[in-house]
Amino acid sequence: MTKSAARDLIKALPHFLWHSYGRLNLVVKSGKISLGYKSTLKALRQGKAKLILIAANTPPLRKSEIEYYAMLSKTPLHHHVGNNIELGTACGRLFRCGVMVVLDAGDSDILSEQV
């Protein structure tokens, strides 16, 4: 891929998508997050979860279980537009991440306005 093609691809992305990636990046740097299915369920059971992000390609059974726990604990839930590779990259990790939970937002305003 040439540099000009990459630039055109970046310009084609919606503004809100870049804005949400900036918020996620700020939460990762200044707040506290936990990645993964098991740690998300643990945070939901303990009542520590503030916001849950689920990747678009998370298996339906896991997705419905997390949605159920989030409904019981009245925790906001957001279905991320991208797949688990993009969610992991947005968190600044070099691996895939299907589910992410925000435990402390830090300096970000991610909890005031949903992603």
Secondary structure, DSSP 8 states (H G I E B T S, - for coil): --HHHHHHHHHHS-HHHHHHHHHHHHHHHHSEEEESHHHHHHHHHHT--SEEEE-TTS-HHHHHHHHHHHHHHT--EEE-SS-HHHHHHHTT-SS--SEEEEEE-TT--TTTS--
